[in-house]
Amino acid sequence: MYLFVDESGTNRQTGVCSFVAVIVKAASIPALNRGVIAVEKLLGIETFHWSGTAWPLKEKFINELNNYDFRFVFQINKNPLTNFNGALESLLLAAADGLIVSGLIIDGKKGKNYERNLKKALRDKKLPTKKLRTGNDESYPALRVADAIAGLVRSHYNKPTPTSKKLMKLLESKLKASISAGQPSK
């Protein structure tokens, strides 16, 4: 299994932020990557990014993604987030529970020191970390799935709308687990 990780809203001072790990079988990664690119082409966009995309496109993107093989775990934290690494560690432990993780790709440019610290923390929890990488969503289309779900989860838990409720319900069958840090269920 591979984990593709993204977060949304971690730089805000109010509301919630979300962390999402999308879980993909290694054999399914090429199909998911091709699927993301095909959905973007269908929608007439170059690359999907939650921030700055209108809700009708977000809804169509997530509806189309639902046809592909993946699972996900999300975590909600109150802002301001005071322990980014701790929140990320707890998400990864929940996502990897019971799985053999072959690779872990985290969205964003992070320094080598960040990667070393995260690897050490995960090794301390007995989670192998040989193939931990940071990357951008242009190189790893599956990261755009994590971006979409992280954005949806954050938006939904900050201010639920009929659309966010419908999309969360649509993705319910793909949800492996959710972790809440003091937030009410929605």
N, C-alpha and C positions, 0 to 999 in steps of 0.2 A: 504494500500500500504506500501511496505517496500522500503527503499533506501539503496543501497550498494554503498559506495563511495571510490574512489581511486584517486591518483594523479600520474603524471609522469613528471620527469624532474625538480622538484622544487628545487633541490640542485645545479643546473647548473648556470653558470654566464652569458651565452649568449643564444640566441634563444628564445624558448618559453617553457612554462610548461603547462600541462593540468590538469584539474580536471574533473572527470566524476562521475555522479550519475546514477546508473542503477535502474530503477523503476520496481518493481515486485509486482504483486498482491499476497497477502498472500497465497492464494490457489495455486498459480503457483510456489511458492518457492521450494517445494519438487521436482517437475518435472524439474525445472531448475537445481537444485543441482544434481539430478540424470543424467540429460543431460550433464552437464559439466564433470562429472566423466566418463560417457560413451564416450564422445568425446575424452577425454584424453586416455582412454583405446584403442579406435580405432586408435589413433595416436601413441600409444606405449610410452606415457610419463606418469610419475608419477603424477605431478601437473604442470599445465601451469603457466608460469610467463613470461611476455613480455620480460623483460631484459634477455639476454642470449639465447633466442630462435631464431632459424634461420627463415628467412622470409617465406620459403615454409611451415613450420609448423604453423607460425602465420596466414598465409592465410587460411590454411585448418581449423584451430581452429575457426577463425571468420566465415568462410563459414558454418561450422556445427552449430555454435551458432545461426546463423540467423534463424534456424528452431524453436527456442524456443520463448516463450512469455515474452517479456520485452520491455521496452522503455528506453531511456536515455537522459540525458542533459549533455552537456559539456561546459567547460569554458576554454578559452585560455588566458594566461597572459604572458607578456614579462618577461624575466629574466634579471637581478636577481629579484626574487620575494621579495618584501619588506613587504608585508602584507598577510601572509599565512592565518591567521584567517579571515580576511576580504574577501579574495578570496573564501574561503570555505563557508562563510556565504552567499555570493551572489549566489553561485552555489546552495546551499541548498534551498534558498528562491525560486529560479527559478524552481528547481525540484519539490518542494512541492506545487507550485502554483496550487490551485484548487483541491488539493488532501487531503485526510485524511491520515496522515502518522502514521502508527501503530508502526513502528520500523525504526531505523537508525543505520546502521553498517558502521563504518569508518575503513578502513584498516590501520593497523599499531599499534604499541605499543605507546600509549600516556598516559601521567600521569593523575592522578585524577584532578589536577589543570587545565590541558588542557580541560578535559571533562566539568568541572564546568564552565569555562569561555565560552566555546562554548554553553553550555546549557543556560547560562544567556543571551548571545547575541541572541540566537534563541527565547527565551521566550520574550525578549524585542521586537522582531519582530512579536510576536503573533503566533509563531510556537511551538506546543507542543513538549516536549523533554523527556518524561518519559522513553522511551526505546532507548535512545542513548547508543550505545556500541562501543567500539573499539575492533577489533579482527584481526585475521590473516586469510589469504586465505585458509589455510589448514582446519580450523574449519568451514569456510563459503565458499563453492565452488562458490556461486554467486559473491563473491568478485573477483574471477578470471575473470569473465565477465567484471567487472569494470576495472580491471588491463589491460585486452586486449584492451578495447576500449580507455582507457586513453593513453596507449602506441601508439596505432594507430593514435589517434588524434594528439598527440605531434609530432610523426614522420612525419605525413602528413603536419602539419603546419610549421615544421622546414624545410623540404625538400621533397616536393611532388614527388612521383614516380608513374609510371603507376599502380603498385600494390596498393599503398596507395589510389590512386584516385578510383580504382575499388572497394576496400573494403569500402571506405566512401560512395560511390554510393550504394553499396549493403545494407548498414545499414541505408540509408536515410529514409526508411519507419518507422524505430524504433526511429528516432530522435524526441524528444518532443520540444527541444529548444537548442540554442547555444548562448553563451555569449562571446563576444570578448572584450578584453582590448587593443584596439588600433592595432589589427592585421588585415591584409588584408584578405579577403575571398579567399578560395582556392577551 
